């Protein structure tokens, strides 16, 4: 089930962020390294008991592979990892870093699908639909264990980092779940949740890539990944309200319907007193109320303010690279700067 790895990687190279990194590292190198990441993820996912492997069939296919892309891009951007004569050991470490974060990401998605009672992921029936919640949870746990094992192959600190990152993902999800359908959710609550749910994993992707290349500037690159992750989630939350159903593969306002009141909604609530009452009344099956909320958000300054928040996080991400300058090539620093700008452009 799912797209073949070679075809999947070729399709990814047509995406703007991947083209950008390929322009720096060469398309041949990025394609080979991404393919190696995907192959390792599939190998690890299929290494368990037959029931686990069946639960994960197709689950590890698809997706944009943003986290391995960040791990590879960060490794490429360091002086040690810069394009030049092949260093097989360095490249293998970068590939393992990318595979570790992708396994961790997919593990979190499998668990998210159980909690959300989702039916499809990347065009493939979810593990919980095909095999039931119990096996799906076990499959997600298995992927987590393999993520830690792959990271431990890089070193003890890398294994500990992946383990700690998963704990932060759980913390972010718990914070969000505790305030579902809560019209009193605050901006601080929102940032606490996405710091764990999204930013932690993107920060770890960059940190692991830097460690894999032997860089000494891991703190600055971790900060870069953190702010990139916040910007990325803010853009996703904007698109949930403004994107077409065809692009989103779900109705606009899906987060609102599921009780996740994101920053644009919170901004709009500050301006329009009607929103507090509407948010109290939101239920997943009540499409009319959800559409009314979405319309009020669009009529407010909330989208503009959220785009400003994206720009602020983008500036912080680029600013963090100045602290990493000693370990980056000038071209590598420019590539990482453009990469965060490229991901932020989705907001417009």
C-alpha positions as CSV (number, residue, x, y, z in Angstrom):
1,X,0.0,0.0,0.0
2,X,1.1,3.6,-0.6
3,X,3.5,5.2,-3.0
4,X,6.7,3.5,-4.0
5,X,9.8,5.2,-2.3
6,X,11.5,6.2,-5.5
7,X,8.4,7.8,-7.0
8,X,7.7,9.5,-3.6
9,X,11.1,11.0,-3.4
10,X,11.0,12.3,-7.0
11,X,7.6,13.9,-6.2
12,X,9.1,15.5,-3.1
13,X,11.9,17.1,-5.1
14,X,9.2,19.1,-6.9
15,X,8.2,20.9,-3.7
16,X,9.7,24.3,-3.1
17,X,11.5,23.6,0.2
18,X,13.0,20.4,-1.2
19,X,14.1,22.2,-4.4
20,X,15.8,24.8,-2.3
21,X,17.8,22.3,-0.4
22,X,18.6,20.4,-3.6
23,X,19.9,23.6,-5.1
24,X,22.4,23.7,-2.3
25,X,23.4,20.1,-1.9
26,X,22.6,19.0,-5.5
27,X,19.5,17.1,-6.5
28,X,21.4,13.8,-6.8
29,X,22.7,14.0,-3.2
30,X,19.4,15.1,-1.6
31,X,17.4,12.4,-3.6
32,X,19.9,9.7,-2.5
33,X,19.8,10.8,1.1
34,X,16.0,11.2,1.3
35,X,15.6,7.8,-0.3
36,X,17.9,6.3,2.2
37,X,15.9,7.9,5.0
38,X,12.6,6.6,3.6
39,X,14.1,3.1,3.2
40,X,15.4,3.1,6.7
41,X,12.0,4.2,8.1
42,X,10.3,1.5,6.1
43,X,12.8,-1.1,7.2
44,X,12.4,-0.2,10.9
45,X,8.6,-0.1,10.7
46,X,8.6,-3.6,9.1
47,X,11.0,-5.1,11.6
48,X,8.5,-6.0,14.2
49,X,6.0,-8.8,14.8
50,X,3.7,-9.6,11.8
51,X,0.7,-8.0,13.5
52,X,2.7,-4.8,14.1
53,X,4.0,-4.8,10.6
54,X,0.5,-5.3,9.2
55,X,-0.8,-2.4,11.4
56,X,1.9,-0.1,9.9
57,X,1.4,-1.2,6.3
58,X,1.1,2.1,4.3
59,X,1.3,4.2,7.4
60,X,4.9,5.2,6.8
61,X,4.3,6.1,3.2
62,X,3.5,9.6,2.0
63,X,4.0,12.9,3.7
64,X,6.3,15.8,2.9
65,X,9.3,14.4,4.9
66,X,9.9,17.9,6.3
67,X,11.6,16.6,9.4
68,X,14.2,14.5,7.6
69,X,14.6,17.4,5.2
70,X,15.5,19.7,8.0
71,X,17.9,17.2,9.5
72,X,19.7,16.8,6.2
73,X,19.6,20.5,5.4
74,X,21.2,21.4,8.8
75,X,23.9,18.8,8.3
76,X,24.6,20.0,4.8
77,X,24.8,23.6,6.0
78,X,27.6,23.0,8.4
79,X,31.2,23.4,7.4
80,X,31.7,19.6,8.0
81,X,28.7,18.6,6.1
82,X,29.0,21.0,3.2
83,X,28.9,19.6,-0.3
84,X,32.2,18.3,-1.5
85,X,33.9,14.9,-1.6
86,X,31.6,12.2,-0.3
87,X,32.1,11.3,3.4
88,X,30.1,8.0,3.7
89,X,30.2,8.0,7.5
90,X,29.0,11.6,7.7
91,X,26.2,11.0,5.2
92,X,25.1,7.8,7.0
93,X,24.8,9.7,10.3
94,X,22.7,12.5,8.7
95,X,20.4,9.8,7.1
96,X,20.0,8.1,10.5
97,X,19.2,11.5,12.1
98,X,16.5,12.1,9.4
99,X,15.1,8.6,9.9
100,X,14.9,8.9,13.7
101,X,12.9,12.1,13.6
102,X,10.6,10.8,10.9
103,X,9.9,7.6,12.9
104,X,9.2,9.8,15.9
105,X,6.9,12.0,13.8
106,X,5.0,9.0,12.4
107,X,4.6,7.5,15.8
108,X,2.9,10.7,17.0
109,X,0.6,10.7,14.0
110,X,-0.5,7.1,14.6
111,X,-1.4,8.0,18.2
112,X,-3.1,11.3,17.0
113,X,-5.3,9.3,14.6
114,X,-6.5,7.1,17.5
115,X,-7.3,10.1,19.6
116,X,-9.0,12.0,16.7
117,X,-10.8,8.8,15.4
118,X,-9.3,9.6,12.0
119,X,-10.1,7.4,9.0
120,X,-7.5,8.4,6.4
121,X,-3.9,9.6,6.5
122,X,-2.1,10.6,3.3
123,X,-4.8,8.8,1.3
124,X,-4.4,5.5,3.1
125,X,-6.7,4.1,5.8
126,X,-5.3,4.7,9.2
127,X,-4.0,1.9,11.5
128,X,-6.9,2.4,13.9
129,X,-9.5,1.9,11.2
130,X,-7.8,-1.2,9.7
131,X,-6.6,-2.9,12.9
132,X,-8.4,-1.2,15.8
133,X,-7.3,1.2,18.5
134,X,-5.3,-1.3,20.6
135,X,-3.1,-2.5,17.8
136,X,-2.7,1.1,16.5
137,X,-1.5,2.3,19.8
138,X,1.0,-0.6,20.0
139,X,2.1,0.1,16.5
140,X,2.8,3.8,17.5
141,X,4.7,2.6,20.6
142,X,6.8,0.3,18.4
143,X,7.7,3.2,16.0
144,X,8.7,5.2,19.1
145,X,11.0,2.5,20.3
146,X,12.6,2.2,16.9
147,X,13.1,6.0,16.7
148,X,15.0,5.8,20.0
149,X,17.0,2.8,18.8
150,X,18.0,4.5,15.5
151,X,19.0,7.7,17.4
152,X,21.0,5.6,19.9
153,X,23.0,4.4,16.9
154,X,24.2,7.9,16.6
155,X,25.1,8.2,20.3
156,X,23.7,8.2,23.8
157,X,22.9,11.9,23.8
158,X,21.0,11.5,20.5
159,X,18.9,8.7,21.9
160,X,18.1,10.7,25.0
161,X,17.2,13.7,22.9
162,X,14.7,11.7,20.9
163,X,13.2,10.3,24.1
164,X,12.9,13.7,25.7
165,X,11.4,15.1,22.5
166,X,8.6,12.5,22.5
167,X,7.9,13.5,26.1
168,X,7.5,17.1,25.0
169,X,5.2,16.0,22.2
170,X,3.0,14.3,24.7
171,X,3.1,17.3,26.9
172,X,2.0,19.6,24.1
173,X,-0.8,17.2,23.1
174,X,-2.0,17.0,26.7
175,X,-2.1,20.7,27.0
176,X,-4.2,21.0,23.8
177,X,-6.5,18.1,24.8
178,X,-7.2,19.7,28.2
179,X,-8.6,22.8,26.6
180,X,-10.6,21.4,23.7
181,X,-13.8,23.4,23.2
182,X,-12.7,25.8,25.8
183,X,-13.7,29.3,24.7
184,X,-11.5,30.8,27.5
185,X,-8.3,29.4,26.0
186,X,-5.5,32.0,26.0
187,X,-2.7,32.9,23.7
188,X,-0.3,31.6,26.2
189,X,-2.1,28.2,26.3
190,X,-1.9,28.1,22.5
191,X,1.9,28.7,22.4
192,X,2.5,26.2,25.2
193,X,0.7,23.5,23.2
194,X,2.4,24.2,19.8
195,X,5.8,24.5,21.5
196,X,5.5,20.8,22.4
197,X,3.4,19.5,19.5
198,X,5.2,21.1,16.6
199,X,8.2,23.2,17.5
200,X,9.9,20.5,19.7
201,X,10.2,18.0,16.8
202,X,11.4,20.6,14.3
203,X,14.0,21.8,16.8
204,X,15.2,18.3,17.4
205,X,15.4,17.7,13.6
206,X,17.8,20.6,13.3
207,X,19.7,19.6,16.4
208,X,20.2,16.0,15.3
209,X,21.3,17.1,11.9
210,X,23.9,19.4,13.4
211,X,25.1,16.7,15.8
212,X,25.3,14.2,12.9
213,X,27.6,16.6,11.1
214,X,29.7,17.2,14.2
215,X,28.8,20.8,14.5
216,X,29.5,22.7,17.7
217,X,26.7,25.2,17.2
218,X,23.8,23.0,18.2
219,X,22.1,25.5,20.5
220,X,21.7,28.1,17.9
221,X,20.5,25.6,15.3
222,X,18.1,24.2,17.8
223,X,16.7,27.7,18.4
224,X,16.4,28.1,14.6
225,X,14.3,24.9,14.4
226,X,12.2,26.0,17.4
227,X,11.2,29.3,15.8
228,X,10.8,27.7,12.4
229,X,8.4,25.2,14.0
230,X,6.3,27.9,15.6
231,X,6.1,29.7,12.3
232,X,5.2,26.5,10.5
233,X,2.3,25.7,12.9
234,X,1.0,29.3,12.7
235,X,0.8,29.0,9.0
236,X,-1.0,25.6,9.2
237,X,-3.5,27.2,11.5
238,X,-4.0,30.1,9.1
239,X,-4.5,27.6,6.2
240,X,-7.1,25.7,8.2
241,X,-9.3,28.8,8.0
242,X,-8.4,30.2,4.6
243,X,-7.4,27.2,2.4
244,X,-9.7,25.5,-0.1
245,X,-11.2,22.1,0.8
246,X,-9.4,20.6,-2.2
247,X,-6.0,21.8,-0.9
248,X,-6.7,20.9,2.8
249,X,-8.5,17.6,2.0
250,X,-10.9,18.5,4.8
251,X,-13.4,21.3,5.3
252,X,-12.2,24.8,6.2
253,X,-12.4,25.3,10.0
254,X,-11.7,21.6,10.8
255,X,-9.7,22.7,13.9
256,X,-12.6,24.8,15.1
257,X,-15.0,21.8,14.6
258,X,-12.7,19.6,16.7
259,X,-12.5,22.2,19.5
260,X,-9.0,23.4,18.8
261,X,-9.2,27.2,19.0
262,X,-6.0,28.4,17.4
263,X,-4.4,31.8,17.5
264,X,-6.4,33.5,14.7
265,X,-9.6,32.4,16.5
266,X,-8.3,33.8,19.8
267,X,-7.4,37.1,18.1
268,X,-10.8,37.4,16.5
269,X,-12.5,36.6,19.9
270,X,-10.7,39.7,21.3
271,X,-12.4,41.9,18.7
272,X,-15.9,40.4,18.5
273,X,-17.8,39.5,21.6
274,X,-20.1,37.2,19.6
275,X,-17.3,34.7,19.1
276,X,-17.1,33.7,22.8
277,X,-20.8,32.5,22.7
278,X,-20.3,30.8,19.3
279,X,-17.2,29.0,20.5
280,X,-19.1,27.7,23.5
281,X,-21.7,26.3,21.2
282,X,-19.3,24.6,18.7
283,X,-19.7,20.9,18.2
284,X,-18.1,18.7,15.5
285,X,-21.4,18.0,13.8
286,X,-22.6,21.6,13.8
287,X,-21.2,22.8,10.5
288,X,-23.3,26.0,10.5
289,X,-21.8,27.3,13.7
290,X,-18.3,26.4,12.5
291,X,-18.8,28.3,9.3
292,X,-20.1,31.3,11.2
293,X,-17.0,31.3,13.4
294,X,-14.7,31.0,10.3
295,X,-16.5,34.0,8.6
296,X,-16.2,36.1,11.7
297,X,-12.5,35.3,12.0
298,X,-12.0,36.3,8.3
299,X,-13.9,39.6,8.8
300,X,-11.6,40.6,11.7
301,X,-7.9,41.6,11.7
302,X,-7.0,38.1,13.1
303,X,-5.5,36.8,9.8
304,X,-3.3,39.9,9.4
305,X,-2.2,39.7,13.1
306,X,-1.4,36.0,12.7
307,X,0.6,36.6,9.6
308,X,2.5,39.2,11.6
309,X,3.2,36.5,14.2
310,X,4.5,34.3,11.5
311,X,6.9,37.0,10.3
312,X,8.1,37.5,13.9
313,X,8.9,33.9,14.3
314,X,10.7,33.9,10.9
315,X,12.8,36.8,12.0
316,X,13.7,34.9,15.3
317,X,14.7,31.8,13.3
318,X,16.9,33.7,10.9
319,X,18.4,35.7,13.8
320,X,19.3,32.4,15.5
321,X,21.5,31.6,12.6
322,X,23.9,34.4,13.5
323,X,24.7,32.4,16.6
324,X,25.6,29.5,14.4
325,X,27.7,31.4,11.9
326,X,31.0,29.9,13.1
327,X,29.7,26.4,12.1
328,X,27.9,27.2,8.9
329,X,29.2,28.0,5.4
330,X,27.9,31.3,4.2
331,X,26.0,29.5,1.5
332,X,24.6,27.1,4.1
333,X,23.4,30.0,6.3
334,X,21.7,31.6,3.3
335,X,20.0,28.3,2.4
336,X,18.6,27.8,5.9
337,X,17.4,31.5,6.0
338,X,15.6,31.0,2.7
339,X,14.2,27.7,3.8
340,X,12.3,29.3,6.8
341,X,11.1,32.1,4.5
342,X,10.0,29.5,2.0
343,X,7.9,27.7,4.6
344,X,6.4,30.9,5.9
345,X,5.3,32.0,2.4
346,X,2.5,29.5,2.6
347,X,0.7,32.0,4.8
348,X,0.1,34.3,1.8
